[in-house]
Amino acid sequence: MGWHFLIFPIRGVSFILPMALLVLLQVWLCRKENRWLGLILPVLLFLLSLVLTFAVAVGYFVTQGPTPHLGGPGHHGIFVVGRSLFELLFLGGKTFIFTNIPTIILGYIWFYHQRRP
């Protein structure tokens, strides 16, 4: 059997614990007197999602490896790989949607606390 059964709970806790702490921090910021403090985390996560989407898009088109036009297999460099626009839009859209899930959750918490009396 081995120790492999321990990996899944450790991975789960290492993912869920930071998310729970972010939610608790968001609730704490939303309960403050200044109502705009609750927008700090959603805005930061949205900006992070834009950076990650851009990085995935650039990384999809540009790769690193041997460049044959520089003199053979001994030379390494950065070169552009030909990809289709549909592939880029699909991958970029998917990345943008998945990285904005925490933004949506924290934004919902902010909206909920704004509606409370």
N, C-alpha and C positions, 0 to 999 in steps of 0.2 A: 504494500500500500504506500508506504513512504510518507514524505512530508508534503506532497503536492496538494493535499486537501487544505493546507493552510494558506495557500496563495490567494484563493478567491476571496476569503474574508478580509485579508489584508488589503487587497486591491479595492474591495468595496468600501472599507473604512477610509482608505486614503483618498477616495473620490468623494464620498458622502460627507466626511467631516469638514473639509474646506467649504463645500457648498452650504452646509448647515451654518457654519460660522459667517459666511457672506450674508445669508438670509437674516441671521440674528443682528448683524451689523446694520443691514438695511432697515430692519424694523426699528432699531435704536435710533438711527439717523432720522427716520420718518416721524418719530415721536418727539423730536426736538421742536423748539418753538419756531425756528426758522424753517419754513416748509421747503425751501430750495435745497437744504442739506440732503434730503432724500433722493435728489437727482444725481448726486456725485457718482455713485457706483454704476447706475445704468448708463450714464454718459461715458464713463471710463471704459466700461465693457463694450459699448458701441464703437468707440474709437479703436479699441483693441481688435474688434472684429473687422473693422476696415483695414487695419494694418495686416492682419492675418490673411484676409482675402487678397490683398495686393501681393503679399509675399507668396501665396500659393500660385497666383497668376504669373508672377515673374518666374518663380521656380519651375512652372510648367513649361514655359517657353525657353528658358535658358537653363542649360545644364552644364556640368563640368566633366571633363574627361579628355581623352586623347583627341587632338585635332589634327587630322591628316594633312590639312593645307599648311601647317606650320613646319612640316618636315618629318612627319612619320610618328610612330608610336611612342617615341621617347619624349615628345613635347606634349605638355598638358596646357589647357587653357579653357576659356569660357566661350561657348558658341551657342548660337540660336538653333533650336530644333524646330522644324516645320510642323505645326499642329493646326488643326482646323479651328475656326472661330466658334463653332458649335461646342467643341470639346472644352474650350476655354470658358465659355459662358455657362456651360453645365457645371463644370468643376467650381468656378467662382461663385455661382449661385448657390450651389450646395454648401460650400464653405461658409458663405455669408449667412445662410439660414441656420446652420448648425451652431455657428459661433454666436448667434444672437439669441439663442434659447435662454441663457441666463439673463440677458438684457431684458427680454420680455417678462420673465418671472419677477425680476427686481422692479421693473416698471409697473407691473401689476400691483405689487406691494405698495409702491408709492401712490398709485391711483386709489387704492383701497383706503389708505390713511388720509388722503385728501378729502374723500367723501364722508369720512367719519366726523361726527359733530364734536 
